[in-house]
Amino acid sequence: MFVAARSRSPQFGRRGQTGFTLIEAVVSLMLLAVMSVMSYQAVEVILGANDRSRGQLEDESQLHRAWQVISRDIMHLRPRTFADGLGGVERAYLTDPSDFGLRFSRGGGPMVRSNPTGISRIEYRINSEDQLERLSWPITAAALNTEGNRVILVNNVIDVEVEQFSRGNIFSPDWPPTNESHHLLSLPRMIRITIILADGSETTRLLPGLDFDPNPTTGLTGSDSGTVPSGGTDVNGN
């Protein structure tokens, strides 16, 4: 008697799936792309903030240096006229009533053979590129015939307001004031300067001048009293 042998067919178990499906791979790539864009934007924002902060610091440093230069110049005011190169004489200190412009004589410079007094002529103005610039000449030179030493102090300047403390105890935008008669060598006792920038910010300094007025006459119209020779002299006759 034969017993039929039970045939055993090979059983194949399901093997566990490994890896990602196509959809899972696409979703992962999309998430990675979104995260990369977000990371790039975050880095860009941080770099932009750093650039703005650096720019603000540079602007503040530039303005601080400009005030140092202006303060030193005003501190060394001198009662000395200046030959304009056309046979005339400029006041020791004067402003331009039509536009911002400030010119005065400054002492305290190096005493060299070409300029033994150490006095120079200083001019502040706003150029065509909206920059506050400082020009200087030796007191023995003529501004029209000599190119002055030019230094840019502040960028993006809209206006500079200069006011001088007058005999009437008020601040006047003009020097000499229109209602007062002043000697060519007269200087303001106090000067208030305001720098207005393109971003709307403004800074003001009140600087001590030099209380020097050889002709303290008040209430007179006309501002050219006390004419001096065209070569230009100071109070000591130099």
Residue frames as a rotation matrix with the C-alpha (Angstrom) as fourth column:
MET 1
0.592 0.806 0.000 0.00
0.806 -0.592 0.000 0.00
0.000 0.000 -1.000 0.00
PHE 2
-0.486 -0.779 0.397 1.42
0.802 -0.578 -0.153 3.10
0.348 0.244 0.905 -1.07
VAL 3
0.333 0.505 -0.797 0.87
0.732 -0.671 -0.120 6.31
-0.595 -0.543 -0.593 0.68
ALA 4
0.478 -0.101 0.873 0.78
0.717 -0.528 -0.454 9.16
0.507 0.843 -0.180 -1.67
ALA 5
-0.410 -0.718 -0.563 3.43
0.894 -0.438 -0.093 11.60
-0.180 -0.541 0.821 -0.72
ARG 6
0.676 0.643 -0.359 2.07
0.593 -0.764 -0.253 15.06
-0.437 -0.042 -0.899 -0.03
SER 7
0.048 -0.636 0.770 3.51
0.881 -0.336 -0.332 17.32
0.470 0.695 0.544 -2.50
ARG 8
0.295 -0.046 -0.954 4.98
0.669 -0.704 0.241 20.36
-0.682 -0.709 -0.177 -0.97
SER 9
0.489 -0.091 0.868 4.91
0.713 -0.532 -0.457 23.34
0.503 0.842 -0.195 -3.21
PRO 10
-0.577 -0.774 -0.260 7.42
0.796 -0.460 -0.393 25.99
0.185 -0.434 0.882 -2.30
GLN 11
0.613 0.761 -0.212 5.84
0.790 -0.582 0.192 28.88
0.023 -0.285 -0.958 -0.38
PHE 12
-0.443 -0.708 0.551 7.10
0.687 -0.663 -0.299 32.26
0.577 0.245 0.779 -1.10
GLY 13
0.163 0.463 -0.871 6.57
0.896 -0.440 -0.066 34.85
-0.414 -0.769 -0.486 1.67
ARG 14
0.806 0.174 0.566 6.16
0.428 -0.831 -0.355 38.56
0.408 0.529 -0.744 0.85
ARG 15
-0.243 -0.949 -0.203 9.38
0.939 -0.177 -0.294 40.35
0.243 -0.262 0.934 1.10
GLY 16
0.319 0.345 -0.883 9.31
0.665 -0.745 -0.051 43.70
-0.675 -0.571 -0.467 3.00
GLN 17
0.685 -0.011 0.729 9.31
0.615 -0.527 -0.586 46.74
0.391 0.850 -0.354 0.72
THR 18
0.006 -0.753 -0.658 12.38
0.784 -0.405 0.471 49.00
-0.621 -0.518 0.588 0.96
GLY 19
-0.864 -0.406 0.298 13.01
0.503 -0.683 0.530 52.60
-0.011 0.608 0.794 -0.29
PHE 20
-0.454 0.684 -0.571 10.49
-0.150 -0.690 -0.708 55.29
-0.878 -0.235 0.416 -1.27
THR 21
0.181 0.594 0.784 7.79
0.856 0.298 -0.423 55.30
-0.485 0.747 -0.454 -3.83
LEU 22
-0.446 -0.337 0.829 7.87
0.799 -0.568 0.199 57.86
0.404 0.751 0.522 -6.59
ILE 23
0.479 0.703 0.526 5.25
0.328 -0.699 0.635 60.03
0.814 -0.132 -0.566 -4.88
GLU 24
0.842 -0.201 -0.500 7.16
0.489 -0.103 0.866 60.00
-0.225 -0.974 0.011 -1.60
ALA 25
-0.188 -0.975 0.119 10.36
0.928 -0.137 0.346 60.98
-0.321 0.175 0.931 -3.40
VAL 26
-0.241 0.172 0.955 8.64
0.614 -0.735 0.288 63.88
0.751 0.656 0.071 -5.18
VAL 27
0.803 0.589 0.095 7.09
0.270 -0.501 0.822 65.14
0.532 -0.634 -0.561 -1.93
SER 28
0.538 -0.681 -0.497 10.46
0.708 0.046 0.705 64.94
-0.457 -0.731 0.507 -0.18
LEU 29
-0.439 -0.721 0.535 12.14
0.897 -0.390 0.210 66.92
0.057 0.572 0.818 -2.95
MET 30
0.144 0.581 0.801 9.40
0.416 -0.770 0.484 69.57
0.898 0.263 -0.353 -2.80
LEU 31
0.933 0.185 -0.309 9.79
0.349 -0.251 0.903 69.92
0.090 -0.950 -0.299 0.96
LEU 32
0.120 -0.974 -0.193 13.55
0.869 0.009 0.495 70.17
-0.481 -0.227 0.847 0.59
ALA 33
-0.391 -0.222 0.893 13.15
0.765 -0.619 0.181 72.88
0.513 0.754 0.411 -2.05
VAL 34
0.587 0.684 0.434 10.76
0.270 -0.670 0.691 74.87
0.764 -0.288 -0.578 0.15
MET 35
0.815 -0.332 -0.475 13.11
0.493 -0.035 0.870 74.61
-0.305 -0.943 0.135 3.12
SER 36
-0.208 -0.942 0.265 16.05
0.957 -0.140 0.254 75.71
-0.202 0.306 0.930 0.96
VAL 37
-0.117 0.248 0.962 14.15
0.531 -0.802 0.272 78.77
0.839 0.543 -0.038 -0.27
MET 38
0.873 0.486 0.040 13.12
0.203 -0.436 0.877 79.68
0.443 -0.757 -0.480 3.28
SER 39
0.485 -0.777 -0.401 16.70
0.734 0.112 0.670 79.29
-0.476 -0.619 0.625 4.50
TYR 40
-0.386 -0.632 0.672 18.01
0.898 -0.423 0.119 81.45
0.209 0.650 0.731 1.67
GLN 41
0.264 0.575 0.775 15.44
0.319 -0.810 0.493 84.15
0.910 0.118 -0.397 2.41
ALA 42
0.930 0.055 -0.363 16.36
0.367 -0.147 0.919 84.10
-0.003 -0.988 -0.157 6.10
VAL 43
0.027 -0.995 -0.101 20.04
0.892 -0.022 0.452 84.49
-0.452 -0.102 0.886 5.27
GLU 44
-0.322 -0.096 0.942 19.22
0.742 -0.643 0.188 87.28
0.588 0.759 0.278 2.81
VAL 45
0.704 0.639 0.309 17.21
0.265 -0.641 0.720 89.14
0.658 -0.425 -0.621 5.46
ILE 46
0.735 -0.487 -0.472 20.06
0.538 -0.005 0.843 88.85
-0.413 -0.873 0.259 7.97
LEU 47
-0.292 -0.891 0.347 22.64
0.933 -0.186 0.308 90.03
-0.210 0.414 0.886 5.44
GLY 48
-0.012 0.375 0.927 20.41
0.573 -0.757 0.314 92.94
0.820 0.535 -0.205 4.44
ALA 49
0.928 0.357 -0.102 19.98
0.266 -0.448 0.854 93.96
0.259 -0.820 -0.511 8.06
ASN 50
0.339 -0.887 -0.314 23.74
0.740 0.046 0.671 93.80
-0.581 -0.459 0.672 8.56
ASP 51
-0.391 -0.472 0.790 24.33
0.882 -0.436 0.177 95.94
0.261 0.766 0.587 5.47
ARG 52
0.415 0.623 0.663 21.81
0.354 -0.782 0.513 98.53
0.838 0.022 -0.545 6.64
SER 53
0.913 -0.115 -0.391 23.34
0.368 -0.179 0.913 98.61
-0.175 -0.977 -0.121 10.11
ARG 54
-0.049 -0.997 0.058 26.80
0.890 -0.017 0.455 98.97
-0.453 0.074 0.888 8.62
GLY 55
-0.242 0.022 0.970 25.58
0.734 -0.649 0.197 101.77
0.634 0.760 0.141 6.36
GLN 56
0.785 0.575 0.231 23.97
0.256 -0.640 0.724 103.60
0.565 -0.509 -0.650 9.28
LEU 57
0.645 -0.622 -0.444 27.15
0.563 -0.007 0.827 103.31
-0.517 -0.783 0.345 11.30
GLU 58
-0.334 -0.788 0.517 29.19
0.938 -0.227 0.261 104.66
-0.088 0.573 0.815 8.39
ASP 59
0.122 0.465 0.877 26.77
0.508 -0.788 0.347 107.59
0.853 0.403 -0.332 7.97
GLU 60
0.955 0.245 -0.164 26.91
0.252 -0.391 0.885 108.37
0.153 -0.887 -0.436 11.68
SER 61
0.263 -0.939 -0.223 30.70
0.766 0.063 0.640 108.18
-0.587 -0.339 0.736 11.68
GLN 62
-0.341 -0.349 0.873 30.87
0.869 -0.471 0.151 110.46
0.358 0.810 0.464 8.64
LEU 63
0.506 0.617 0.603 28.55
0.299 -0.781 0.548 112.99
0.809 -0.097 -0.580 10.28
HIS 64
0.868 -0.237 -0.436 30.52
0.427 -0.091 0.900 112.84
-0.253 -0.967 0.022 13.52
ARG 65
-0.146 -0.980 0.138 33.78
0.915 -0.081 0.396 113.53
-0.376 0.184 0.908 11.68
ALA 66
-0.120 0.171 0.978 32.14
0.683 -0.701 0.207 116.42
0.721 0.693 -0.032 9.82
TRP 67
0.865 0.480 0.145 31.05
0.212 -0.613 0.761 118.04
0.455 -0.628 -0.632 13.07
GLN 68
0.498 -0.769 -0.401 34.57
0.676 0.055 0.735 117.69
-0.543 -0.637 0.547 14.43
VAL 69
-0.408 -0.659 0.632 35.98
0.910 -0.348 0.226 119.51
0.071 0.667 0.742 11.40
ILE 70
0.186 0.570 0.800 33.34
0.448 -0.774 0.448 122.25
0.875 0.275 -0.399 11.53
SER 71
0.926 0.189 -0.325 33.79
0.369 -0.282 0.886 122.76
0.076 -0.941 -0.331 15.27
ARG 72
0.106 -0.967 -0.232 37.58
0.834 -0.041 0.551 123.10
-0.542 -0.251 0.802 14.93
ASP 73
-0.392 -0.225 0.892 37.18
0.796 -0.568 0.207 125.59
0.460 0.791 0.402 12.10
ILE 74
0.524 0.673 0.523 34.74
0.280 -0.715 0.640 127.77
0.805 -0.189 -0.563 14.04
MET 75
0.790 -0.263 -0.554 36.92
0.572 -0.011 0.820 127.57
-0.222 -0.965 0.142 17.14
HIS 76
-0.234 -0.968 -0.090 39.81
0.780 -0.242 0.578 129.11
-0.581 0.065 0.811 15.15
LEU 77
0.670 0.521 0.529 37.89
0.729 -0.598 -0.334 132.05
0.143 0.609 -0.780 13.65
ARG 78
-0.372 -0.811 -0.451 40.13
0.796 -0.529 0.295 135.02
-0.478 -0.249 0.843 12.90
PRO 79
0.640 0.575 -0.509 39.28
0.270 -0.789 -0.552 138.67
-0.719 0.215 -0.660 12.06
ARG 80
-0.516 -0.843 -0.153 41.10
0.001 -0.179 0.984 138.66
-0.857 0.508 0.093 8.73
THR 81
0.487 0.675 -0.555 39.76
-0.551 -0.255 -0.794 139.82
-0.677 0.693 0.248 5.36
PHE 82
-0.117 -0.439 0.891 40.44
0.422 0.790 0.445 137.98
-0.899 0.429 0.093 2.11
ALA 83
-0.495 -0.129 -0.859 41.26
-0.635 -0.621 0.459 139.22
-0.593 0.773 0.225 -1.41
ASP 84
0.367 0.792 0.488 38.66
-0.179 0.575 -0.798 137.90
-0.913 0.205 0.353 -3.86
GLY 85
-0.324 -0.589 0.740 40.94
0.633 0.446 0.633 137.98
-0.703 0.674 0.228 -6.90
LEU 86
0.192 0.464 0.865 38.97
0.934 -0.357 -0.016 140.79
0.302 0.810 -0.502 -8.58
GLY 87
-0.551 -0.487 0.678 40.50
0.264 -0.872 -0.412 143.66
0.792 -0.048 0.609 -6.67
GLY 88
0.288 0.731 0.618 37.92
-0.525 -0.419 0.740 143.50
0.801 -0.538 0.263 -3.90
VAL 89
-0.821 -0.530 0.212 37.96
-0.426 0.321 -0.846 142.26
0.380 -0.785 -0.489 -0.34
GLU 90
0.078 0.823 -0.562 35.75
0.146 0.548 0.824 139.70
0.986 -0.146 -0.077 1.36
ARG 91
0.476 0.205 0.855 34.70
-0.761 -0.392 0.518 140.04
0.441 -0.897 -0.031 4.94
ALA 92
-0.621 -0.697 0.358 36.40
-0.777 0.489 -0.396 138.05
0.101 -0.525 -0.845 7.64
TYR 93
-0.805 0.484 0.343 33.13
0.317 0.840 -0.440 136.11
-0.502 -0.245 -0.830 7.98
LEU 94
-0.503 0.688 -0.523 30.17
-0.810 -0.587 0.007 136.13
-0.303 0.427 0.852 5.60
THR 95
-0.352 0.508 0.786 27.25
0.290 0.858 -0.424 134.06
-0.890 0.079 -0.450 4.40
ASP 96
-0.993 0.104 0.054 25.64
0.033 -0.191 0.981 133.80
0.112 0.976 0.186 0.96
PRO 97
-0.554 0.832 0.042 22.05
-0.477 -0.276 -0.834 135.10
-0.682 -0.482 0.550 1.21
SER 98
-0.024 0.571 -0.821 20.95
-0.996 0.060 0.071 133.48
0.090 0.819 0.567 -2.08
ASP 99
0.619 0.131 -0.774 22.01
-0.191 0.982 0.014 129.93
0.762 0.139 0.633 -1.24
PHE 100
0.946 -0.322 -0.042 23.89
0.134 0.269 0.954 128.05
-0.296 -0.908 0.298 1.43
GLY 101
0.369 -0.905 0.211 27.45
0.489 -0.004 -0.873 129.21
0.791 0.425 0.441 1.53
LEU 102
0.986 -0.107 -0.131 29.71
0.076 -0.408 0.910 130.09
-0.151 -0.906 -0.394 4.42
ARG 103
0.353 -0.914 0.203 33.17
0.533 0.018 -0.846 131.64
0.769 0.406 0.493 4.17
PHE 104
0.982 -0.105 0.159 35.50
-0.190 -0.593 0.783 132.80
0.012 -0.799 -0.602 6.90
SER 105
0.176 -0.983 -0.049 39.15
-0.535 -0.054 -0.843 133.11
0.827 0.175 -0.535 7.87
ARG 106
0.977 0.132 -0.165 40.65
0.028 0.690 0.723 130.44
0.209 -0.712 0.671 10.09
GLY 107
0.238 -0.931 0.278 43.86
-0.919 -0.308 -0.244 130.49
0.313 -0.197 -0.929 12.10
GLY 108
0.414 -0.120 0.903 45.79
-0.640 0.667 0.382 127.73
-0.648 -0.735 0.199 13.76
GLY 109
0.998 -0.046 -0.035 47.29
0.004 0.660 -0.751 126.33
0.058 0.750 0.659 10.57
PRO 110
0.388 -0.922 -0.003 50.92
0.841 0.353 0.410 125.45
-0.377 -0.161 0.912 9.90
MET 111
0.746 -0.231 -0.624 53.22
-0.256 -0.965 0.051 128.44
-0.614 0.121 -0.780 9.49
VAL 112
0.294 -0.617 0.730 55.11
0.837 0.535 0.114 127.87
-0.461 0.578 0.674 6.26
ARG 113
-0.678 -0.672 -0.298 57.13
0.445 -0.698 0.562 130.21
-0.585 0.248 0.772 4.07
SER 114
-0.769 0.423 0.479 54.28
0.396 -0.271 0.877 130.68
0.501 0.864 0.041 1.59
ASN 115
0.313 0.892 0.327 51.83
0.062 -0.362 0.930 131.40
0.948 -0.271 -0.169 4.42
PRO 116
-0.646 -0.752 -0.129 53.75
0.165 0.027 -0.986 132.56
0.745 -0.659 0.107 7.51
THR 117
-0.489 0.515 0.704 50.60
-0.823 -0.539 -0.177 133.58
0.288 -0.666 0.688 9.40
GLY 118
-0.989 0.138 0.048 49.09
0.119 0.951 -0.286 130.08
-0.085 -0.277 -0.957 9.32
ILE 119
-0.289 0.932 -0.219 45.72
-0.316 -0.309 -0.897 131.64
-0.904 -0.190 0.384 8.40
SER 120
-0.942 0.061 0.331 43.57
0.320 0.468 0.824 130.08
-0.104 0.882 -0.460 5.70
ARG 121
-0.526 0.823 -0.214 40.28
-0.842 -0.539 0.000 130.88
-0.115 0.181 0.977 4.02
ILE 122
-0.883 0.288 0.371 37.53
0.201 0.946 -0.255 128.30
-0.424 -0.151 -0.893 4.54
GLU 123
-0.481 0.800 -0.359 34.36
-0.871 -0.391 0.297 127.81
0.097 0.456 0.885 2.51
TYR 124
-0.734 0.401 0.549 31.49
0.142 0.880 -0.454 125.40
-0.665 -0.255 -0.702 3.15
ARG 125
-0.343 0.660 -0.669 28.99
-0.915 -0.397 0.077 124.66
-0.214 0.638 0.739 0.39
ILE 126
0.144 0.464 0.874 26.71
-0.046 0.886 -0.462 121.96
-0.989 0.027 0.149 -1.06
ASN 127
-0.767 -0.518 -0.378 27.88
-0.397 -0.080 0.914 120.74
-0.504 0.852 -0.144 -4.46
SER 128
-0.251 0.687 -0.682 25.82
-0.948 -0.031 0.317 119.43
0.197 0.726 0.659 -7.39
GLU 129
-0.373 0.067 -0.926 25.96
-0.075 0.992 0.102 115.88
0.925 0.107 -0.365 -5.98
ASP 130
0.642 0.706 0.299 24.27
-0.286 -0.141 0.948 116.90
0.711 -0.694 0.111 -2.72
GLN 131
0.286 -0.646 -0.708 27.48
0.853 0.508 -0.119 116.64
0.436 -0.570 0.696 -0.75
LEU 132
0.995 -0.090 -0.052 28.64
-0.047 -0.835 0.548 119.02
-0.092 -0.543 -0.835 1.94
GLU 133
0.428 -0.894 0.129 32.16
0.799 0.308 -0.516 119.97
0.422 0.324 0.847 0.99
ARG 134
0.768 -0.321 -0.555 34.87
0.216 -0.685 0.696 122.06
-0.603 -0.654 -0.456 2.58
LEU 135
0.561 -0.622 0.547 37.32
0.619 -0.124 -0.776 124.12
0.550 0.773 0.315 0.56
SER 136
0.722 -0.400 -0.564 40.36
0.341 -0.503 0.794 125.90
-0.602 -0.766 -0.227 1.91
TRP 137
0.605 -0.589 0.536 42.97
0.439 -0.315 -0.841 128.31
0.665 0.744 0.068 0.53
PRO 138
-0.345 -0.736 -0.583 46.00
0.938 -0.295 -0.182 129.99
-0.038 -0.609 0.792 2.08
ILE 139
0.446 0.565 -0.694 45.08
0.587 -0.770 -0.249 133.51
-0.676 -0.296 -0.675 3.13
THR 140
-0.275 -0.661 -0.699 47.68
-0.195 -0.673 0.713 134.82
-0.942 0.332 0.056 0.67
ALA 141
-0.880 -0.007 0.474 45.98
0.426 0.428 0.797 133.13
-0.209 0.904 -0.374 -2.32
ALA 142
-0.565 0.747 -0.352 43.00
-0.781 -0.621 -0.065 134.31
-0.267 0.238 0.934 -4.39
ALA 143
-0.203 0.554 0.808 40.05
-0.122 0.804 -0.582 131.93
-0.972 -0.216 -0.096 -4.54
LEU 144
0.775 0.557 -0.299 39.33
-0.325 -0.054 -0.944 132.74
-0.542 0.829 0.139 -8.18
ASN 145
0.424 -0.707 -0.566 42.89
-0.849 -0.094 -0.520 132.05
0.315 0.701 -0.640 -9.27
THR 146
-0.701 -0.706 0.101 43.73
-0.679 0.617 -0.398 129.07
0.219 -0.348 -0.912 -7.07
GLU 147
0.174 0.725 -0.667 41.97
-0.274 0.686 0.674 125.73
0.946 0.065 0.318 -6.81
GLY 148
0.048 -0.111 0.993 41.40
-0.979 -0.200 0.025 125.16
0.196 -0.974 -0.118 -3.13
ASN 149
-0.939 -0.326 -0.110 41.89
-0.276 0.904 -0.326 122.00
0.206 -0.276 -0.939 -1.15
ARG 150
-0.098 0.991 -0.089 38.54
-0.866 -0.041 0.498 120.18
0.490 0.126 0.863 -1.45
VAL 151
-0.989 -0.147 0.016 37.23
-0.131 0.822 -0.555 117.65
0.068 -0.551 -0.832 1.09
ILE 152
-0.154 0.968 -0.198 33.83
-0.277 0.150 0.949 115.90
0.948 0.202 0.245 1.04
LEU 153
-0.789 -0.127 0.601 32.36
-0.602 -0.037 -0.798 115.83
0.123 -0.991 -0.047 4.55
VAL 154
-0.450 0.739 0.501 28.79
-0.132 0.499 -0.856 114.46
-0.883 -0.452 -0.127 4.29
ASN 155
-0.979 0.195 0.058 26.78
0.109 0.263 0.959 112.76
0.172 0.945 -0.279 1.52
ASN 156
-0.325 0.946 -0.011 23.05
0.738 0.261 0.622 113.08
0.591 0.194 -0.783 0.75
VAL 157
-0.677 0.038 -0.735 22.67
0.531 -0.666 -0.524 116.57
-0.509 -0.745 0.431 2.18
ILE 158
0.195 0.826 0.529 19.48
0.970 -0.242 0.020 118.50
0.145 0.509 -0.849 1.42
ASP 159
0.565 0.039 0.824 20.33
0.074 -0.997 -0.003 121.74
0.822 0.062 -0.567 3.17
VAL 160
-0.288 -0.616 -0.733 22.57
0.922 0.026 -0.385 123.34
0.257 -0.787 0.561 5.76
GLU 161
0.676 0.565 0.474 21.17
0.362 -0.814 0.455 126.18
0.642 -0.136 -0.754 7.86
VAL 162
-0.416 -0.838 -0.354 23.58
0.841 -0.207 -0.500 128.63
0.346 -0.506 0.790 9.45
GLU 163
0.688 0.639 0.345 22.42
0.393 -0.727 0.563 131.27
0.610 -0.251 -0.751 11.93
GLN 164
-0.460 -0.887 0.046 24.55
0.550 -0.326 -0.769 133.91
0.697 -0.328 0.638 13.61
PHE 165
0.277 0.502 -0.819 23.83
0.954 -0.242 0.174 135.54
-0.111 -0.830 -0.546 16.96
SER 166
0.008 -0.199 0.980 23.55
0.579 -0.798 -0.166 139.27
0.815 0.569 0.109 16.26
ARG 167
-0.906 -0.359 0.225 23.81
0.084 -0.673 -0.735 142.39
0.415 -0.647 0.640 18.38
GLY 168
-0.283 0.894 0.347 20.04
-0.804 -0.418 0.422 142.40
0.523 -0.160 0.838 18.72
ASN 169
-0.658 -0.076 0.750 20.31
-0.607 0.643 -0.467 139.10
-0.447 -0.762 -0.469 20.62
ILE 170
0.606 0.777 0.170 18.57
-0.477 0.526 -0.705 137.16
-0.637 0.346 0.689 17.85
PHE 171
-0.281 -0.653 0.703 19.81
0.291 0.641 0.711 134.53
-0.915 0.404 0.010 15.42
SER 172
0.393 0.331 -0.858 20.09
-0.633 -0.579 -0.513 135.89
-0.667 0.745 -0.018 11.89
PRO 173
0.694 -0.125 0.709 20.52
0.447 0.847 -0.288 133.72
-0.565 0.517 0.644 8.77
ASP 174
0.707 -0.441 0.553 22.63
0.396 -0.401 -0.826 136.46
0.586 0.803 -0.109 7.20
TRP 175
0.517 -0.593 -0.617 25.97
0.512 -0.364 0.778 137.85
-0.686 -0.719 0.116 8.20
PRO 176
-0.997 0.027 -0.066 26.18
0.042 -0.526 -0.850 140.70
-0.058 -0.850 0.523 8.43
PRO 177
-0.270 0.962 -0.040 22.51
0.803 0.202 -0.561 141.05
-0.532 -0.183 -0.827 9.45
THR 178
-0.198 0.230 0.953 20.52
0.861 -0.424 0.282 143.23
0.469 0.876 -0.114 7.07
ASN 179
0.728 0.584 0.360 19.50
0.338 -0.762 0.552 145.73
0.597 -0.280 -0.752 9.78
GLU 180
0.788 -0.523 -0.324 22.92
0.237 -0.229 0.944 146.17
-0.568 -0.821 -0.057 11.35
SER 181
0.784 -0.617 -0.072 26.12
-0.412 -0.429 -0.804 147.88
0.465 0.660 -0.590 10.27
HIS 182
0.849 -0.502 0.165 29.25
0.210 0.608 0.766 145.82
-0.485 -0.615 0.622 10.79
HIS 183
0.225 -0.894 -0.388 32.96
-0.814 -0.391 0.430 146.30
-0.536 0.219 -0.816 10.24
LEU 184
0.425 -0.134 -0.895 34.61
-0.721 0.547 -0.425 144.07
0.547 0.826 0.136 7.65
LEU 185
-0.594 -0.756 -0.277 36.46
-0.385 0.569 -0.727 142.35
0.707 -0.325 -0.628 10.48
SER 186
-0.224 0.551 0.804 33.44
-0.969 -0.041 -0.242 141.76
-0.100 -0.834 0.543 12.74
LEU 187
-0.786 -0.064 -0.615 32.66
-0.158 0.982 0.099 138.19
0.598 0.175 -0.782 13.77
PRO 188
0.292 0.955 0.052 29.53
-0.393 0.070 0.917 136.60
0.872 -0.288 0.396 15.27
ARG 189
-0.234 -0.331 0.914 29.51
-0.968 -0.011 -0.251 135.75
0.093 -0.944 -0.317 18.96
MET 190
-0.374 0.211 0.903 27.69
-0.276 0.904 -0.326 132.47
-0.885 -0.371 -0.280 18.45
ILE 191
-0.504 0.142 -0.852 26.85
-0.853 0.075 0.517 130.28
0.137 0.987 0.083 15.45
ARG 192
-0.060 0.563 0.824 24.09
-0.399 0.744 -0.537 127.70
-0.915 -0.361 0.179 15.13
ILE 193
-0.574 -0.234 -0.785 24.46
-0.818 0.211 0.535 125.15
0.040 0.949 -0.313 12.32
THR 194
0.166 0.684 0.711 21.88
-0.447 0.694 -0.564 122.55
-0.879 -0.224 0.421 11.25
ILE 195
-0.808 -0.410 -0.424 22.64
-0.575 0.386 0.722 119.78
-0.133 0.827 -0.547 8.73
ILE 196
0.223 0.946 0.233 19.55
-0.663 0.323 -0.676 118.28
-0.715 -0.003 0.699 7.05
LEU 197
-0.796 -0.563 0.223 19.97
-0.289 0.676 0.678 114.92
-0.532 0.475 -0.701 5.31
ALA 198
-0.651 0.515 -0.558 17.96
-0.622 0.060 0.781 113.27
0.435 0.855 0.281 2.54
ASP 199
-0.592 0.430 -0.682 16.48
0.463 0.874 0.149 110.68
0.660 -0.227 -0.716 4.91
GLY 200
0.410 0.831 0.376 14.79
0.206 -0.486 0.850 113.47
0.889 -0.271 -0.370 6.88
SER 201
0.506 -0.288 -0.813 17.17
0.861 0.126 0.492 113.42
-0.039 -0.949 0.312 9.82
GLU 202
0.451 -0.392 0.801 18.85
0.056 -0.884 -0.464 116.60
0.891 0.255 -0.377 10.99
THR 203
0.266 -0.468 -0.843 21.47
0.962 0.186 0.201 117.48
0.063 -0.864 0.499 13.56
THR 204
0.726 0.053 0.685 22.20
0.085 -0.996 -0.013 120.86
0.682 0.068 -0.728 15.12
ARG 205
-0.002 -0.752 -0.659 25.22
0.989 0.097 -0.113 122.27
0.149 -0.652 0.744 16.92
LEU 206
0.958 0.192 0.214 25.51
0.142 -0.963 0.229 125.56
0.250 -0.189 -0.950 18.77
LEU 207
0.233 -0.970 -0.070 29.11
0.933 0.243 -0.265 126.70
0.274 -0.004 0.962 18.49
PRO 208
0.537 -0.118 -0.835 30.84
0.420 -0.821 0.386 129.61
-0.731 -0.558 -0.392 20.20
GLY 209
0.725 -0.288 0.626 32.10
0.538 -0.332 -0.775 132.24
0.431 0.898 -0.086 17.80
LEU 210
-0.407 -0.852 -0.329 34.41
0.912 -0.360 -0.198 135.15
0.050 -0.381 0.923 18.49
ASP 211
0.644 0.696 -0.316 32.96
0.732 -0.681 -0.007 138.32
-0.221 -0.227 -0.949 19.97
PHE 212
-0.494 -0.828 -0.268 34.93
0.607 -0.548 0.576 140.78
-0.623 0.122 0.773 17.88
ASP 213
0.426 0.649 0.630 33.38
0.895 -0.404 -0.189 143.95
0.132 0.644 -0.753 16.46
PRO 214
-0.625 -0.767 -0.147 35.55
0.779 -0.626 -0.045 147.06
-0.058 -0.143 0.988 15.89
ASN 215
-0.898 0.360 0.255 32.44
-0.249 -0.890 0.381 149.11
0.364 0.279 0.889 15.08
PRO 216
-0.729 0.625 -0.279 29.63
0.682 0.627 -0.377 148.23
-0.060 -0.465 -0.883 17.55
THR 217
-0.828 0.500 -0.253 27.03
-0.503 -0.863 -0.057 150.54
-0.247 0.080 0.966 16.00
THR 218
-0.664 0.662 0.349 23.45
0.594 0.750 -0.291 149.29
-0.454 0.014 -0.891 16.07
GLY 219
0.203 0.946 -0.251 20.37
0.476 -0.320 -0.819 150.24
-0.856 0.047 -0.515 14.18
LEU 220
-0.088 -0.301 -0.950 22.13
-0.630 -0.722 0.287 151.30
-0.772 0.624 -0.126 10.97
THR 221
0.859 0.355 0.370 21.49
0.085 0.612 -0.786 150.09
-0.505 0.706 0.495 7.47
GLY 222
0.666 -0.692 -0.279 24.47
-0.540 -0.188 -0.821 149.12
0.516 0.697 -0.498 5.37
SER 223
0.949 -0.229 0.215 27.08
0.018 0.723 0.690 146.53
-0.314 -0.651 0.691 6.11
ASP 224
0.556 -0.779 0.289 30.30
0.702 0.254 -0.665 147.71
0.445 0.572 0.689 4.52
SER 225
0.880 -0.268 0.392 31.60
-0.401 -0.863 0.309 150.08
0.256 -0.429 -0.867 7.15
GLY 226
0.508 -0.758 0.409 35.21
-0.433 0.186 0.882 149.85
-0.744 -0.625 -0.234 8.12
THR 227
0.986 -0.143 -0.082 36.68
-0.014 0.420 -0.907 149.22
0.165 0.896 0.412 4.68
VAL 228
0.426 -0.898 0.108 40.24
-0.067 0.087 0.994 147.95
-0.902 -0.431 -0.023 4.68
PRO 229
-0.159 -0.559 -0.814 42.86
-0.883 -0.288 0.370 147.92
-0.441 0.777 -0.448 1.92
SER 230
0.597 0.512 -0.617 42.38
-0.781 0.548 -0.300 145.38
0.185 0.661 0.727 -0.87
GLY 231
-0.333 -0.795 -0.507 45.33
-0.563 0.599 -0.569 143.28
0.756 0.096 -0.647 0.25
GLY 232
0.573 0.619 -0.537 43.42
0.093 0.601 0.794 142.24
0.814 -0.505 0.287 3.34
THR 233
-0.532 -0.735 0.421 44.44
-0.400 -0.220 -0.890 142.92
0.746 -0.642 -0.178 6.92
ASP 234
0.040 0.517 -0.855 43.63
0.730 0.569 0.378 141.55
0.682 -0.640 -0.355 10.30
VAL 235
0.907 0.419 -0.034 43.16
0.318 -0.631 0.708 143.38
0.275 -0.653 -0.706 13.55
ASN 236
0.494 -0.804 -0.332 46.91
0.439 -0.099 0.893 143.45
-0.750 -0.587 0.304 14.08
GLY 237
0.564 -0.218 -0.797 47.56
-0.609 -0.761 -0.222 144.95
-0.558 0.610 -0.562 10.66
ASN 238
-0.428 -0.748 0.507 49.04
-0.185 0.621 0.761 141.74
-0.885 0.232 -0.404 9.20
